[in-house]
Amino acid sequence: MNTKLTSNFSSAPFVNNMTDTSFLESYVLATDKSVPLGKLVQGTEDYYYYNIIHLLATDKNGNNASQIEKLLQAYEKACGNNNYRVKELKTR
């Protein structure tokens, strides 16, 4: 029996087909996340997703709540509320 294992990163929940691997690498390795975030095109799915993720990760006292909600509403309007990433962000 000859079994070949393959890796399909496009099915991983944190990788979107629209996301460039070089962006993911620069985002993960950046000490200042605003640098790679600033390279995303405003209004795209990745723009909303990674900006909200960043705000959630850096929000220690709930200070970003209104900004997160505003971005999430714009994200839903642009991509629909049935989008799996929107659903993921709503549960965080």
N, C-alpha and C positions, 0 to 999 in steps of 0.2 A: 504494500500500500504506500503510495507516494502522495504525501500531503504537503501542500505548499501554503505557508502562512503569509498573509499579506497584511499590510497596515493601511487602513483607510482613514487618514486624518480628517477628511471632509465630513465623516460621520460623528466625530467627536463633538460634544456639546459646546465646547469653547471655540471651535473653529467654524467659521461660516465660509461658504464657498466664495463669497465676495471679499473675504479678508485676505490680504496679502500676507504671506508667511513672514516677509521681512518686517511688516508692521508689528505682527505679534511678537517677534523677537525683540524689536526695539522697545516696544511697550513693556514687556516683561523685565527687560534688563535695565530700563531707564530709572535713574534715581529721581528724576523730575519727570513725572508722567505727562506734564503739560506739553512737553516737547513733541512726543509722538502723537498725542491727541490733537495738537495744532495742525498736524499734517493731514488729518481726515477731512473729507469734503463735508461741509455742513449740510445737514438734511438727509444724509445717507443713513442706512441702517446701522452700519458700523459706527458712524459718528454718534448717534444716539446711544447705542449699546455701551460703547467703551467710556463715554463721558459719564453715563449714569453709574456704571460699575466703579469708576474712579471716585465719583461723589459719595457713593455708598461706602467705599473702603476708607475714605478719609473723614467721614462724618461721625465724630465721636460723641457729640452732644446734641444731635438733631438740628444743627445749624443749617444744614444743606437741604432740609426737608422740602421747602418751597421750591427750590431750584430743581430738585429731583422730580418733584411732582410736575412741574412745568415741562421738563424735558420728556418725561414719561407720557404726558398727554400729547405732546407734539409727535413723539415716536408712534403712539397708537394711531394718530391721525394719518401719518405718513405710511405706515406699514400694516395697519389693521390690528385689532385687539386679539385676533386669533393667532398672531405670530408667536412662535414658540419662545423667542427671546423676550417678548413683552410679557408673556406669562411667567417666565423665569424671574424677571425683574420684579414683578408684582409680588412674588412670594418671598423676596428677600427682606 
